[in-house]
Amino acid sequence: MTYEELAQKRCQNHPHREAVARCPECLRFFCRECITEHDDRVLCTSCLKNKLLQKPLLSPYSKLPFTMLQFLIGFCIIWLAFYYLGHLLLKIPSSFHEGTFWQGKQ
């Protein structure tokens, strides 16, 4: 649709106003006052209202079990990394720490 064709269209709610956008949900034309942006899309107020009513509202604690699971997995991974790093450091001979390790290699 060209700009000239859009300029000929009138707002669905305000027939005396020029339409500036077309709602992708209901395919009707609306003026600036009747259209809004939501989720990077331009929607009319009635389609936006229907979309918000259809979407179930999640409580702030609904993701808590998943978040706790992520925390526990991350904690276990870090603990294991430090545990094995400690074992690796314990396997280094004490002569390395005393400085005699390098003297014996000459």
N, C-alpha and C positions, 0 to 999 in steps of 0.2 A: 504494500500500500504506500503510495507516495504522500508527500507532505500536503499536496493540494487536495487529495482525497480526504486526508485526515482533517484538514481545515474545514471541509464541508460538513463533517460529522458534528453532532451536538451531544452534550452530556446526557446520560440516561436519567439522572436525577434533576438536572437543571437544564431544561431545553433551551434557555436563552444564552447559555454559555457554550463556548467552543470546546470540543473534545481535544485533549492533549495526549491521551493514551488509551490503549485497549487492554482490558483485563485478559490475561491468557487463560483464565479458568472459565469465565462465563462468555467471553468474546464480545462483551459490550463495551461501548465507548464512555469515557468519563473525563470530567474536567480535573484541574489540579487539586481541587478541594476534596474530591471524592475518591482519589487514588492514593495509595500509600505503598511504601517499599517494605518488603518483608522477606528475609532470607535471600537477598539479592534479586528479588523479583518484584515487579510492580503489580499490585493486586487492588481490586476494589474493596471497599469496606465490608460488603456483605460476604464476599468470598474469603476475606481474611477472617471474619468472624466464624464462618463455617469451618475453616481450616483449624482455627484455635480450639473450637469446641470438639473437633474430632480427635485432636492430639491429647492423649491422657497426660495429666499433670503428674510429674514424678516428685515425690517428696525428696528433701535434701539428703535423707538417710537411705534412700533406695540403692545407692551405689556404695554404701559403707562396707558390706561384706566383700565386694570385689576389691575395694581399696585396701582393706585389711589383708586380704590374700596377697595382693601385690607387695605390700610392705613386708609380710612374713617371708615371701619368696626372696625378695631383695636382701633382707636381713640374713637369711640362710646362705645365700650366695657369697655375701661379704664375709660372713663368719668362716665359711669353708676356705675362702681365699686366704684369709689371715692364718687360719689353722695350718694349712699346708705350707704357707710361707714360713711359719714358725718351725715346722718339721724340717724344712729345707735348710733353714739357718742352723738348726741343731746338728745336722749331718756334716756341717763344715768342721774340719779338724781344728782342735784348739791351737795347734801350732800355727795356723793361719792367723789367729787373733793375736798371738804373742810376737809375731814378726819373725819367728824362726822358720816358717814355711818357705819364705823367699830365699833365705840363706842356704838352705839345703839343696836348692836347685842349681847353684852355681857350679 
